[in-house]
Amino acid sequence: MKRVLLVIAALLSLTVLLAACKKSGDTISTSTAESAPETVEATPAPTELPPYEANVLTGEPKGADYPEGQRITAVMVNNIVAARPQRGLSKADILFEIKVEGGITRFMPVFTDYKTVGEVGPVRSGRDQFFRLILPWQALYVHEGQSVVMQQYAIDYDYGKLNNNDGANGYRDYGRVNWAGKSYNAGSLALEHTMYTNADNIANYISSQNVDMNRTYNSTFFNFVDYRLGTTRDLSNSLDSAYSDKYGPVVSDGQYIEIEHSQSYKTRFIYDESTNQYKMQQNYSDGQWRDTVDEAADNKVLTFPNVIVLYTDIHTYPGHEKTDLQYVEYAWGGIGYYCYGGKCEKIYWQKGTPLEALRLYYLNEDGTCSDTPLEVNIGKSYVAVTDVDFAGNFVHSTLDGVNLSTATTQTYEKSYVEDDAKAGETLGSSTDDLTAAATGSGEAETTEAPAQETVTEETPAQEETPAEEAPVEETPAETTEAPADETPAE
């Protein structure tokens, strides 16, 4: 079922710049009988760089208003077609998109400073495939409801009030009108698409619940190019730009990017050379592509300089077939792509245990994972964690010959029952046991290039203490409880 990956060769050979060393010699005057004192030309001292002070999520230099010593914040945002357009996504420093139940995807915008979030939503339920990405960073995790697996993770890792289950005092916008003109007040839009929160509500939650937001990070989320050098990494001259594998060049064209998350959910990016940004679009239930916009920012189109696509095995958790609860395999690592500046570079990614941070690497000449961490250019990033079953359908090409107005597969959602974790409900086993049962029960092919929804209510999590092995210095936290009120989707 998988079509051949579209790759158009556009390699520039790896250039090694050799700077000739000019040696300073001694100058001695012999014009008189008495020799002049020896004069040695001074060698300029190397320029000393100021301390590296980068934004943890973007790698950019910290500004005067940077929230030093503060945890990052992640919010779960609905991406079922009826929930569009969303609010607050343009403020995200990293935007994750991952498949959940019924073939749909969900968003997790991650913010450096919760005070700058503005309004964000529709807020939706928490899922462990997102939580495991921000667990090493001990982020404040805001959602409305959660799966029983997510709730078990919060219990196992003592996440407490950092796992907020009511949208951080979220509120309903019953009058909001979606892209198709539907609204809850008109009886045409489900209640679950109306929950929002904002910076003030998040701040009030933190203050009223005494949530510990202290956190000192000693590394950045990705291995960013050092902003102090004033350079940008050109993928055409990357460390591995001279390499090829059986699928073609490791670095090739990426002006047009199309990512398939499921049989119906797709995301694409169109590169604009004038801004050095990728414009984000998604397919809709009428088969058309539309810009992904931020309704709270005058329908600003989402753009990113960095687009990262990571392939892995995604399948239903054993025993959770009714809810189609998705397990995402992070332990194996796999192939992915880093796209920047109209080029896409094949990479390798690793994560490992829930407490280990996501890591990106260059490929060796033989296509294996190298020991060299990938350098990501500074700026905002879109990150897709995507099913390896659709790796063969990943498209990255020039814009030549791409008909941007062509309709694509119509978006739809398969029938399933939304997972509903009741207060205090547990799996009856640890998340380690659940992961052991899920690992290997899907298709383990991560080493190569890389209806309708029925929804019920969901609920909370427990107490928090800092995790181990995180790439950060830690501080503690507390507890939470507040169920969500949801009704069937359209």
C-alpha positions as CSV (number, residue, x, y, z in Angstrom):
1,M,0.0,0.0,0.0
2,K,3.0,2.2,0.4
3,R,4.0,4.4,-2.5
4,V,7.5,5.2,-3.4
5,L,9.0,8.1,-1.4
6,L,9.4,11.1,-3.7
7,V,13.0,12.2,-3.6
8,I,14.5,14.5,-6.2
9,A,18.3,14.5,-6.1
10,A,19.8,17.9,-5.4
11,L,23.1,17.3,-3.7
12,L,26.0,19.7,-3.2
13,S,29.2,17.9,-2.3
14,L,30.5,18.4,1.2
15,T,32.9,21.3,1.2
16,V,35.9,21.3,3.5
17,L,37.3,24.8,4.1
18,L,41.0,24.8,4.8
19,A,42.3,28.0,6.1
20,A,46.1,28.5,5.6
21,C,47.9,29.3,8.8
22,K,50.1,32.4,8.6
23,K,53.0,32.2,11.0
24,S,54.4,35.4,12.5
25,G,58.2,35.6,12.3
26,D,60.7,37.5,14.3
27,T,61.9,40.8,12.9
28,I,65.5,41.8,13.8
29,S,67.2,45.0,12.6
30,T,70.9,44.7,11.4
31,S,71.3,48.1,9.9
32,T,73.7,49.3,12.7
33,A,76.5,47.7,14.6
34,E,74.4,47.6,17.7
35,S,71.5,45.1,17.2
36,A,68.0,46.4,17.9
37,P,65.9,44.6,20.5
38,E,63.9,41.6,19.1
39,T,60.3,42.5,18.1
40,V,57.6,39.9,18.0
41,E,54.3,40.6,16.2
42,A,51.4,40.2,18.6
43,T,49.0,37.4,17.9
44,P,45.4,38.5,18.4
45,A,43.7,36.8,21.4
46,P,40.8,34.6,20.4
47,T,37.4,36.3,20.8
48,E,35.8,35.2,24.0
49,L,32.2,34.3,23.6
50,P,29.7,35.4,26.2
51,P,28.0,32.7,28.2
52,Y,25.5,30.6,26.3
53,E,22.0,31.8,27.4
54,A,19.5,30.2,25.0
55,N,15.7,29.8,25.1
56,V,15.2,26.2,26.0
57,L,12.6,25.5,23.2
58,T,14.0,27.6,20.3
59,G,17.7,28.0,20.9
60,E,17.4,31.7,20.4
61,P,19.1,34.2,22.8
62,K,17.1,34.9,25.9
63,G,15.5,38.3,25.9
64,A,15.2,40.7,28.9
65,D,11.7,39.2,29.7
66,Y,12.8,35.6,29.5
67,P,11.2,33.6,32.4
68,E,14.5,32.4,34.0
69,G,14.1,29.4,36.3
70,Q,10.5,28.7,35.2
71,R,9.0,25.5,33.9
72,I,7.8,25.2,30.3
73,T,4.1,24.7,29.7
74,A,2.3,22.3,27.3
75,V,-1.4,22.3,26.5
76,M,-3.4,19.6,24.7
77,V,-5.4,21.1,21.8
78,N,-8.1,19.3,19.8
79,N,-7.4,18.8,16.1
80,I,-10.4,16.8,15.0
81,V,-11.7,18.7,11.9
82,A,-14.8,20.1,13.7
83,A,-12.4,21.8,16.3
84,R,-10.7,24.0,13.7
85,P,-9.7,26.7,13.6
86,Q,-7.8,26.5,16.9
87,R,-6.6,29.4,19.1
88,G,-3.1,30.1,20.5
89,L,-1.1,27.8,18.2
90,S,0.9,30.6,16.7
91,K,2.4,31.4,20.2
92,A,3.8,27.9,20.5
93,D,7.6,27.5,20.5
94,I,7.3,23.8,19.5
95,L,4.1,22.3,18.1
96,F,3.7,18.5,18.3
97,E,1.3,16.6,16.2
98,I,0.7,12.8,16.9
99,K,-2.1,10.4,16.0
100,V,-4.6,9.4,18.7
101,E,-7.8,7.4,18.5
102,G,-9.8,6.9,15.3
103,G,-7.1,8.0,13.0
104,I,-7.3,11.6,14.1
105,T,-4.3,13.7,15.3
106,R,-4.0,16.0,18.3
107,F,-1.8,19.0,18.9
108,M,0.5,19.8,21.9
109,P,1.8,23.4,21.7
110,V,4.7,23.9,24.1
111,F,5.3,27.4,25.4
112,T,8.4,28.9,27.1
113,D,6.3,31.2,29.2
114,Y,2.7,30.5,30.2
115,K,2.2,34.3,30.8
116,T,2.5,34.8,27.0
117,V,0.1,32.0,25.9
118,G,-2.9,34.3,25.4
119,E,-6.1,32.2,24.7
120,V,-5.5,28.6,23.6
121,G,-7.9,25.7,22.6
122,P,-10.1,23.9,22.2
123,V,-8.4,22.1,25.1
124,R,-8.7,18.4,24.9
125,S,-7.7,15.3,26.9
126,G,-4.2,14.2,27.8
127,R,-2.5,11.3,26.1
128,D,0.7,9.5,27.2
129,Q,2.4,9.7,23.8
130,F,2.6,13.5,24.3
131,F,3.3,13.4,28.0
132,R,6.3,11.1,27.6
133,L,7.9,13.8,25.4
134,I,7.7,16.5,28.0
135,L,8.1,14.3,31.1
136,P,12.0,14.7,31.2
137,W,11.5,18.4,31.2
138,Q,8.9,18.4,34.0
139,A,6.6,20.7,32.1
140,L,3.3,22.0,33.4
141,Y,0.9,19.8,31.4
142,V,-2.6,21.3,30.8
143,H,-5.5,19.3,29.4
144,E,-9.2,18.5,29.9
145,G,-9.6,14.8,30.9
146,Q,-7.1,12.0,30.2
147,S,-6.9,8.4,29.2
148,V,-6.4,5.8,31.8
149,V,-2.9,5.2,30.6
150,M,-2.1,8.9,30.9
151,Q,-3.5,8.8,34.4
152,Q,-1.4,5.8,35.3
153,Y,1.7,7.7,34.0
154,A,0.9,10.6,36.2
155,I,0.6,8.2,39.2
156,D,3.8,6.3,38.4
157,Y,5.8,9.4,38.0
158,D,4.3,11.4,40.9
159,Y,3.4,14.3,38.6
160,G,0.8,15.9,40.9
161,K,-0.5,19.3,40.2
162,L,1.9,19.7,37.2
163,N,-0.6,17.4,35.5
164,N,-3.7,19.7,35.3
165,N,-6.9,18.0,34.3
166,D,-9.4,20.8,34.0
167,G,-7.8,23.0,31.3
168,A,-6.3,25.1,34.1
169,N,-9.7,26.5,35.1
170,G,-10.8,26.2,31.5
171,Y,-14.0,27.8,30.3
172,R,-16.6,27.2,27.6
173,D,-17.1,29.4,24.6
174,Y,-20.5,28.1,23.6
175,G,-20.9,30.6,20.8
176,R,-17.6,29.8,19.0
177,V,-18.2,29.1,15.3
178,N,-16.0,26.6,13.5
179,W,-14.6,26.7,10.0
180,A,-17.9,25.1,8.6
181,G,-20.1,27.6,10.4
182,K,-21.2,25.2,13.2
183,S,-21.6,26.2,16.8
184,Y,-22.7,24.6,20.1
185,N,-25.4,27.3,20.5
186,A,-26.9,26.3,17.2
187,G,-26.9,22.7,18.2
188,S,-24.5,21.7,15.4
189,L,-21.2,21.5,17.3
190,A,-20.3,19.1,20.2
191,L,-19.5,20.5,23.6
192,E,-16.0,19.1,23.6
193,H,-15.0,21.6,20.9
194,T,-15.8,24.6,23.2
195,M,-13.2,24.4,26.1
196,Y,-10.5,27.1,26.2
197,T,-8.0,28.4,28.7
198,N,-5.7,31.5,28.7
199,A,-2.7,32.9,30.4
200,D,-4.7,34.5,33.2
201,N,-6.5,31.2,34.0
202,I,-3.2,29.3,34.0
203,A,-1.6,31.9,36.3
204,N,-4.6,31.7,38.6
205,Y,-4.4,27.9,38.7
206,I,-0.7,28.0,39.5
207,S,-1.3,30.6,42.2
208,S,-4.4,29.1,43.9
209,Q,-3.0,25.6,43.9
210,N,0.6,26.5,44.9
211,V,2.0,24.8,41.9
212,D,5.8,24.7,41.9
213,M,6.8,26.3,38.6
214,N,10.5,26.6,39.6
215,R,12.8,24.8,37.1
216,T,16.4,25.5,36.0
217,Y,17.2,23.9,32.6
218,N,20.8,23.1,31.9
219,S,20.2,22.2,28.2
220,T,17.9,23.0,25.3
221,F,15.2,20.8,23.9
222,F,17.2,20.2,20.7
223,N,20.9,20.6,20.0
224,F,20.5,24.0,18.4
225,V,23.1,25.8,16.4
226,D,25.0,28.2,18.7
227,Y,23.3,31.6,18.3
228,R,26.5,33.3,19.5
229,L,28.3,32.3,16.2
230,G,25.8,34.1,14.1
231,T,25.6,31.2,11.6
232,T,22.9,29.1,10.1
233,R,23.4,25.5,9.1
234,D,23.0,25.0,5.4
235,L,21.6,21.4,4.9
236,S,23.1,21.3,1.4
237,N,26.5,21.4,3.0
238,S,25.6,19.2,6.0
239,L,28.0,16.6,7.5
240,D,26.0,13.9,5.7
241,S,25.1,15.8,2.5
242,A,27.4,13.6,0.4
243,Y,25.8,10.4,1.5
244,S,23.1,8.3,-0.2
245,D,21.2,5.2,0.6
246,K,18.9,2.9,-1.4
247,Y,16.2,5.5,-1.3
248,G,18.4,8.3,-2.6
249,P,20.4,11.2,-1.2
250,V,20.4,11.8,2.5
251,V,19.9,15.5,1.9
252,S,17.5,16.4,-0.9
253,D,14.7,18.7,-1.9
254,G,12.1,19.9,0.7
255,Q,10.2,22.9,-0.6
256,Y,7.1,20.9,-0.5
257,I,6.5,18.5,2.4
258,E,3.5,16.2,2.9
259,I,3.0,14.0,6.0
260,E,0.5,11.2,6.3
261,H,-0.6,10.5,9.9
262,S,-3.4,8.0,9.0
263,Q,-5.5,7.1,6.0
264,S,-7.3,10.4,6.3
265,Y,-5.3,12.9,8.3
266,K,-2.5,14.7,6.5
267,T,-0.4,17.8,7.1
268,R,1.7,19.6,4.5
269,F,4.2,22.5,4.5
270,I,5.0,24.9,1.7
271,Y,8.4,26.7,1.8
272,D,8.5,30.4,1.3
273,E,12.1,31.4,0.4
274,S,11.4,35.1,1.1
275,T,10.7,34.4,4.7
276,N,12.6,31.2,5.2
277,Q,9.5,29.7,6.7
278,Y,7.2,26.7,6.0
279,K,3.5,27.5,5.8
280,M,1.4,24.8,7.5
281,Q,-1.8,23.4,5.9
282,Q,-4.1,20.4,6.7
283,N,-6.7,18.4,4.8
284,Y,-10.4,18.7,5.6
285,S,-13.5,16.7,5.4
286,D,-14.4,18.2,2.0
287,G,-11.1,16.9,0.6
288,Q,-9.5,20.4,0.4
289,W,-6.3,21.7,1.9
290,R,-6.6,24.8,4.1
291,D,-4.1,27.0,5.9
292,T,-3.7,26.1,9.6
293,V,-4.5,29.4,11.3
294,D,-4.7,30.9,14.8
295,E,-8.1,32.3,15.4
296,A,-6.9,34.2,18.4
297,A,-4.3,36.1,16.3
298,D,-6.5,37.4,13.5
299,N,-6.3,34.0,11.6
300,K,-2.5,34.2,11.4
301,V,-1.2,31.3,9.3
302,L,1.1,29.0,11.3
303,T,4.7,29.0,9.9
304,F,7.9,27.3,11.1
305,P,11.5,27.5,10.0
306,N,12.0,23.9,11.3
307,V,9.9,20.9,10.4
308,I,10.8,17.6,12.0
309,V,9.2,14.2,11.1
310,L,9.9,11.2,13.2
311,Y,8.7,7.7,12.2
312,T,8.0,4.9,14.6
313,D,5.6,2.0,15.3
314,I,2.1,3.2,16.4
315,H,-0.7,0.7,17.2
316,T,-3.5,0.1,19.6
317,Y,-2.6,-0.8,23.2
318,P,-3.4,-4.5,23.8
319,G,-6.7,-4.7,25.8
320,H,-7.8,-1.2,24.7
321,E,-9.2,-2.0,21.3
322,K,-12.7,-0.6,22.1
323,T,-11.2,2.9,22.7
324,D,-8.5,2.4,20.0
325,L,-6.0,3.9,22.5
326,Q,-2.8,4.4,20.6
327,Y,0.6,3.2,21.8
328,V,3.6,5.1,20.4
329,E,7.0,3.2,20.5
330,Y,9.8,5.5,21.7
331,A,12.2,2.9,23.0
332,W,13.6,1.7,19.6
333,G,14.3,5.0,17.9
334,G,14.1,5.2,14.2
335,I,14.5,7.2,11.0
336,G,13.2,10.7,10.6
337,Y,13.6,13.9,8.6
338,Y,14.8,17.4,9.4
339,C,13.6,20.0,7.0
340,Y,14.9,23.6,6.8
341,G,15.5,26.1,4.1
342,G,13.8,24.1,1.4
343,K,15.9,21.0,2.0
344,C,15.1,17.8,3.9
345,E,17.8,15.7,5.7
346,K,17.3,12.1,6.7
347,I,18.2,11.7,10.3
348,Y,18.0,9.2,13.1
349,W,16.2,9.8,16.4
350,Q,16.3,8.2,19.8
351,K,14.5,8.6,23.1
352,G,14.5,5.4,25.2
353,T,12.8,5.4,28.6
354,P,10.1,8.0,29.5
355,L,12.6,10.0,31.5
356,E,15.1,10.3,28.6
357,A,14.9,13.3,26.4
358,L,14.3,13.1,22.6
359,R,17.6,13.1,20.7
360,L,18.4,13.7,17.0
361,Y,21.5,12.4,15.2
362,Y,23.1,12.6,11.8
363,L,23.4,9.4,9.7
364,N,26.6,7.6,9.0
365,E,27.6,6.9,5.4
366,D,26.1,3.4,5.7
367,G,22.8,4.8,6.8
368,T,23.2,3.9,10.5
369,C,22.8,6.3,13.4
370,S,26.0,8.3,14.0
371,D,27.4,9.5,17.3
372,T,27.1,13.1,16.2
373,P,24.0,15.0,17.5
374,L,22.1,16.8,14.8
375,E,22.3,20.6,14.8
376,V,18.9,22.2,14.5
377,N,18.8,25.8,13.4
378,I,17.4,28.2,16.0
379,G,13.7,29.1,15.9
380,K,10.3,27.5,16.3
381,S,9.7,23.9,15.3
382,Y,6.8,21.7,14.2
383,V,7.4,18.1,15.2
384,A,5.3,15.1,13.8
385,V,5.6,11.7,15.5
386,T,4.2,9.6,12.7
387,D,3.2,6.0,12.1
388,V,6.0,4.0,10.2
389,D,3.2,2.4,8.2
390,F,3.0,5.7,6.3
391,A,6.7,6.4,5.9
392,G,6.5,5.3,2.3
393,N,4.0,8.1,1.7
394,F,6.2,10.9,2.9
395,V,6.7,13.5,0.2
396,H,9.4,16.0,0.1
397,S,10.2,17.7,-3.3
398,T,10.6,21.0,-5.1
399,L,7.4,23.0,-5.7
400,D,7.8,22.5,-9.5
401,G,5.0,20.4,-10.7
402,V,3.1,20.4,-7.4
403,N,-0.6,21.4,-7.9
404,L,-1.3,23.1,-4.6
405,S,-5.0,23.3,-5.3
406,T,-5.5,19.6,-5.9
407,A,-8.0,17.9,-3.6
408,T,-6.7,15.0,-1.5
409,T,-8.2,12.1,0.5
410,Q,-11.2,13.2,2.4
411,T,-10.7,13.4,6.1
412,Y,-12.8,11.2,8.3
413,E,-12.7,9.6,11.7
414,K,-13.3,6.0,12.5
415,S,-15.8,5.0,15.2
416,Y,-14.4,4.5,18.7
417,V,-15.3,5.4,22.3
418,E,-13.1,8.1,23.9
419,D,-11.1,6.7,26.7
420,D,-12.5,7.8,30.1
421,A,-10.3,7.7,33.2
422,K,-12.4,8.1,36.3
423,A,-11.0,9.8,39.4
424,G,-8.6,7.3,41.1
425,E,-8.9,4.8,38.3
426,T,-5.7,2.8,37.6
427,L,-4.7,0.2,35.1
428,G,-4.1,-2.4,37.8
429,S,-0.5,-2.5,36.6
430,S,2.4,-0.2,36.1
431,T,3.1,1.7,32.9
432,D,6.3,-0.4,32.5
433,D,4.2,-3.5,32.4
434,L,1.8,-2.0,29.9
435,T,4.7,-0.9,27.7
436,A,6.2,-4.4,27.9
437,A,2.9,-5.8,26.7
438,A,2.6,-3.2,23.9
439,T,6.2,-3.4,22.6
440,G,6.4,-5.8,19.7
441,S,2.7,-6.3,19.3
442,G,2.7,-3.9,16.4
443,E,4.9,-3.7,13.3
444,A,8.6,-3.2,14.3
445,E,9.8,-1.5,11.2
446,T,11.4,1.7,12.5
447,T,14.8,1.2,10.9
448,E,13.9,2.2,7.4
449,A,13.0,5.6,6.0
450,P,11.2,5.9,8.4
451,A,-16.6,7.6,10.6
452,Q,-17.3,9.2,13.6
453,E,-16.1,9.8,17.1
454,T,-18.1,9.0,20.2
455,V,-16.8,10.8,23.2
456,T,-17.5,10.4,27.0
457,E,-16.1,12.2,30.1
458,E,-12.6,12.1,31.4
459,T,-10.7,13.0,34.6
460,P,-7.5,13.7,36.7
461,A,-4.1,12.6,38.1
462,Q,-2.1,12.7,41.4
463,E,0.9,13.9,43.4
464,E,4.2,15.0,42.0
465,T,7.9,14.8,42.8
466,P,10.7,15.4,40.4
467,A,11.8,12.7,37.9
468,E,15.2,11.2,37.7
469,E,17.5,11.2,34.7
470,A,15.9,14.3,33.3
471,P,18.2,16.7,31.4
472,V,17.4,19.4,33.9
473,E,17.8,20.4,37.5
474,E,14.6,19.7,39.4
475,T,12.2,20.8,42.0
476,P,9.0,19.2,43.4
477,A,5.2,19.6,43.0
478,E,1.7,18.6,44.2
479,T,-1.9,17.2,43.3
480,T,-5.0,17.8,41.2
481,E,-8.5,16.8,40.5
482,A,-11.3,17.9,38.1
483,P,-13.2,15.9,35.6
484,A,-14.0,17.1,32.1
485,D,-17.5,17.3,30.7
486,E,-17.6,16.0,27.2
487,T,-20.3,14.9,24.8
488,P,-20.3,13.0,21.5
489,A,-18.5,14.5,18.6
490,E,-20.2,15.3,15.4
